[in-house]
Amino acid sequence: MSQLQTLTLSTNKMEELIIKINRESETTIIMTTHNLSQAQKLADRIVILSNGKLCQSGTPEEIFRKPRNKFVADFVGIKNLMTGEIEDGPNSLVKIKTDSLAIFTLTEKKVELILLYGLMRL
């Protein structure tokens, strides 16, 4: 068995053990990792730190889908970042104006209304 196979096997066993201990003892486990797929697999909550300062804390979905700043986005591997200015619009419609294009999106309040009432028009 190669060293890589042994390392992979022991990493998998360690992850299984962490899951088992957590389920059986219902205790909090604090784990430090730079392995993002491992963090997504094992964590209920993730904390991103930079130079000892908290950048973002949340569920794996919040961290990976809604990074709060450029550092967190870079850290989790998001590459399609743009800068722009936000302009409010009617009925929670927001315009984001960049150098080359304008993007229209709904704020969370409008999205909640659409989901709640099944509305499809702005």
GROMACS elastic network, one bead per residue, 0.5 to 0.9 nm:
[ bonds ]
;  ai    aj funct       b0    kb
    1     4     6  0.83080   500
    1     5     6  0.62945   500
    1     6     6  0.66955   500
    2     5     6  0.51930   500
    2     6     6  0.62740   500
    2     7     6  0.86550   500
    3     6     6  0.50662   500
    3     7     6  0.61345   500
    3     8     6  0.86180   500
    4     7     6  0.50455   500
    4     8     6  0.60996   500
    4     9     6  0.84728   500
    5     8     6  0.51081   500
    5     9     6  0.60084   500
    5    10     6  0.85159   500
    6     9     6  0.50784   500
    6    10     6  0.60748   500
    6    11     6  0.85101   500
    7    10     6  0.51571   500
    7    11     6  0.60492   500
    7    12     6  0.85886   500
    8    11     6  0.50613   500
    8    12     6  0.61649   500
    8    13     6  0.85789   500
    9    12     6  0.51832   500
    9    13     6  0.61752   500
    9    14     6  0.85702   500
   10    14     6  0.59894   500
   10    15     6  0.85614   500
   11    14     6  0.50407   500
   11    15     6  0.62036   500
   11    16     6  0.86339   500
   12    15     6  0.51443   500
   12    16     6  0.62049   500
   12    17     6  0.85982   500
   13    16     6  0.50607   500
   13    17     6  0.60980   500
   13    18     6  0.86273   500
   14    17     6  0.50447   500
   14    18     6  0.61883   500
   14    19     6  0.86845   500
   15    18     6  0.51089   500
   15    19     6  0.62712   500
   15    20     6  0.85972   500
   15    38     6  0.80916   500
   15    41     6  0.88089   500
   15    42     6  0.73963   500
   16    19     6  0.51819   500
   16    20     6  0.61212   500
   16    21     6  0.86542   500
   17    21     6  0.60576   500
   17    22     6  0.84322   500
   18    21     6  0.52461   500
   18    22     6  0.60665   500
   18    23     6  0.86019   500
   18    29     6  0.80982   500
   18    42     6  0.79931   500
   19    22     6  0.51640   500
   19    23     6  0.61581   500
   19    24     6  0.85615   500
   19    42     6  0.70354   500
   20    23     6  0.52539   500
   20    24     6  0.60137   500
   20    25     6  0.83684   500
   21    24     6  0.52568   500
   21    25     6  0.57847   500
   21    26     6  0.76534   500
   21    27     6  0.79071   500
   21    29     6  0.89168   500
   22    25     6  0.55547   500
   22    26     6  0.52352   500
   22    27     6  0.56887   500
   22    28     6  0.70373   500
   22    29     6  0.70586   500
   23    26     6  0.53472   500
   23    27     6  0.78834   500
   24    27     6  0.82992   500
   25    28     6  0.88344   500
   31    39     6  0.87003   500
   31    43     6  0.87796   500
   32    39     6  0.87498   500
   33    36     6  0.75456   500
   33    38     6  0.77074   500
   33    39     6  0.69772   500
   34    38     6  0.83996   500
   34    39     6  0.79587   500
   35    38     6  0.53328   500
   35    39     6  0.63230   500
   35    40     6  0.88648   500
   36    40     6  0.62099   500
   36    41     6  0.85532   500
   36    76     6  0.71262   500
   37    40     6  0.51023   500
   37    41     6  0.61053   500
   37    42     6  0.86617   500
   38    41     6  0.50282   500
   38    42     6  0.60723   500
   38    43     6  0.81350   500
   39    42     6  0.53982   500
   39    43     6  0.54792   500
   39    44     6  0.89148   500
   39    45     6  0.88166   500
   39    46     6  0.72238   500
   39    60     6  0.77500   500
   40    43     6  0.57602   500
   40    44     6  0.81902   500
   40    45     6  0.88472   500
   40    46     6  0.81947   500
   40    59     6  0.88171   500
   40    60     6  0.56281   500
   40    61     6  0.83553   500
   40    64     6  0.89847   500
   41    44     6  0.88047   500
   41    60     6  0.87631   500
   43    46     6  0.63218   500
   43    59     6  0.77695   500
   43    60     6  0.70697   500
   44    58     6  0.83683   500
   44    59     6  0.59003   500
   44    60     6  0.69717   500
   45    57     6  0.70601   500
   45    58     6  0.52723   500
   45    60     6  0.61957   500
   45    63     6  0.89602   500
   46    56     6  0.81254   500
   46    57     6  0.56928   500
   46    58     6  0.55543   500
   46    59     6  0.59397   500
   46    60     6  0.60903   500
   46    63     6  0.72949   500
   47    54     6  0.71708   500
   47    55     6  0.76335   500
   47    56     6  0.58553   500
   47    58     6  0.66816   500
   47    59     6  0.87655   500
   47    63     6  0.84762   500
   48    53     6  0.85165   500
   48    54     6  0.61631   500
   48    55     6  0.55129   500
   48    56     6  0.53221   500
   48    57     6  0.63599   500
   48    63     6  0.84598   500
   48    72     6  0.70846   500
   48    75     6  0.86245   500
   49    52     6  0.58857   500
   49    53     6  0.53470   500
   49    55     6  0.54674   500
   49    56     6  0.73674   500
   49    57     6  0.89477   500
   49    72     6  0.88589   500
   50    53     6  0.52741   500
   50    54     6  0.66118   500
   50    55     6  0.66368   500
   50    71     6  0.83234   500
   51    54     6  0.85687   500
   54    57     6  0.75157   500
   55    68     6  0.77915   500
   55    69     6  0.78177   500
   55    71     6  0.79081   500
   55    72     6  0.69789   500
   56    63     6  0.72747   500
   56    67     6  0.75867   500
   56    68     6  0.67211   500
   56    69     6  0.84528   500
   56    72     6  0.73265   500
   57    62     6  0.83881   500
   57    63     6  0.72369   500
   58    61     6  0.78467   500
   58    62     6  0.56703   500
   58    63     6  0.59870   500
   59    62     6  0.51453   500
   59    63     6  0.62608   500
   59    64     6  0.86389   500
   60    63     6  0.51617   500
   60    64     6  0.60648   500
   60    65     6  0.82498   500
   61    64     6  0.53239   500
   61    65     6  0.56097   500
   61    66     6  0.76134   500
   62    65     6  0.53605   500
   62    66     6  0.51327   500
   62    67     6  0.69420   500
   63    66     6  0.56485   500
   63    67     6  0.52185   500
   63    68     6  0.79683   500
   63    72     6  0.77123   500
   63    73     6  0.84168   500
   63    76     6  0.79525   500
   64    67     6  0.61773   500
   64    72     6  0.85566   500
   64    73     6  0.76545   500
   64    76     6  0.63467   500
   64    77     6  0.86286   500
   64    78     6  0.83112   500
   65    73     6  0.89639   500
   66    69     6  0.89360   500
   66    73     6  0.83055   500
   67    70     6  0.75816   500
   67    71     6  0.84995   500
   67    72     6  0.55953   500
   67    73     6  0.53480   500
   67    76     6  0.84040   500
   67    78     6  0.89739   500
   68    71     6  0.84378   500
   68    72     6  0.67041   500
   68    73     6  0.75658   500
   69    72     6  0.55909   500
   69    73     6  0.63205   500
   69    74     6  0.87298   500
   70    73     6  0.50121   500
   70    74     6  0.60020   500
   70    75     6  0.84176   500
   70    81     6  0.80311   500
   71    74     6  0.51771   500
   71    75     6  0.60289   500
   71    76     6  0.87180   500
   72    76     6  0.61933   500
   72    77     6  0.85270   500
   72    78     6  0.86742   500
   73    76     6  0.54186   500
   73    77     6  0.62360   500
   73    78     6  0.51389   500
   73    79     6  0.77358   500
   73    81     6  0.82272   500
   74    77     6  0.50950   500
   74    78     6  0.55720   500
   74    79     6  0.69420   500
   75    78     6  0.76500   500
   78    81     6  0.72516   500
   82    98     6  0.73103   500
   83    96     6  0.89647   500
   83    97     6  0.84756   500
   83    98     6  0.61903   500
   83    99     6  0.81476   500
   84    96     6  0.60737   500
   84    97     6  0.51992   500
   84    99     6  0.71384   500
   84   102     6  0.88299   500
   85    95     6  0.81546   500
   85    96     6  0.55131   500
   85    97     6  0.51914   500
   85    98     6  0.66172   500
   86    94     6  0.68638   500
   86    95     6  0.58227   500
   86    97     6  0.64383   500
   87    94     6  0.59164   500
   87    95     6  0.50728   500
   87    96     6  0.62092   500
   87    97     6  0.75834   500
   88    92     6  0.73514   500
   88    93     6  0.67517   500
   88    95     6  0.63481   500
   88    96     6  0.87394   500
   89    92     6  0.62609   500
   89    94     6  0.50062   500
   89    95     6  0.66264   500
   90    93     6  0.55391   500
   90    94     6  0.77651   500
   90   122     6  0.87735   500
   91    94     6  0.87325   500
   91   106     6  0.86256   500
   91   110     6  0.71851   500
   91   122     6  0.71716   500
   92   105     6  0.85434   500
   92   106     6  0.58640   500
   92   107     6  0.54276   500
   92   108     6  0.81285   500
   92   109     6  0.69515   500
   92   110     6  0.55788   500
   92   111     6  0.87780   500
   92   122     6  0.89259   500
   93   104     6  0.68373   500
   93   105     6  0.58472   500
   93   107     6  0.63755   500
   93   110     6  0.76775   500
   93   122     6  0.79605   500
   94   103     6  0.82033   500
   94   104     6  0.56447   500
   94   105     6  0.53661   500
   94   106     6  0.59724   500
   94   107     6  0.67392   500
   95   102     6  0.65929   500
   95   103     6  0.56678   500
   95   105     6  0.65649   500
   95   106     6  0.88325   500
   96   101     6  0.84669   500
   96   102     6  0.56224   500
   96   103     6  0.50208   500
   96   104     6  0.62648   500
   96   105     6  0.79095   500
   97   100     6  0.80471   500
   97   101     6  0.62612   500
   97   103     6  0.64243   500
   97   104     6  0.87208   500
   98   101     6  0.53511   500
   98   102     6  0.59887   500
   98   103     6  0.80193   500
   99   102     6  0.83597   500
  106   109     6  0.79176   500
  106   110     6  0.59485   500
  106   111     6  0.63059   500
  107   110     6  0.55617   500
  107   111     6  0.64722   500
  107   112     6  0.88476   500
  108   111     6  0.50114   500
  108   112     6  0.60978   500
  108   113     6  0.86688   500
  109   112     6  0.51752   500
  109   113     6  0.64159   500
  109   114     6  0.88110   500
  110   113     6  0.50999   500
  110   114     6  0.62755   500
  110   115     6  0.87181   500
  110   122     6  0.88384   500
  111   114     6  0.50555   500
  111   115     6  0.62180   500
  111   116     6  0.85081   500
  112   115     6  0.51603   500
  112   116     6  0.59635   500
  112   117     6  0.85176   500
  113   116     6  0.50029   500
  113   117     6  0.59042   500
  113   118     6  0.76607   500
  113   119     6  0.73222   500
  114   117     6  0.54628   500
  114   118     6  0.50767   500
  114   120     6  0.65552   500
  114   121     6  0.85750   500
  115   118     6  0.53144   500
  115   119     6  0.72325   500
  116   119     6  0.80340   500
  119   122     6  0.81939   500
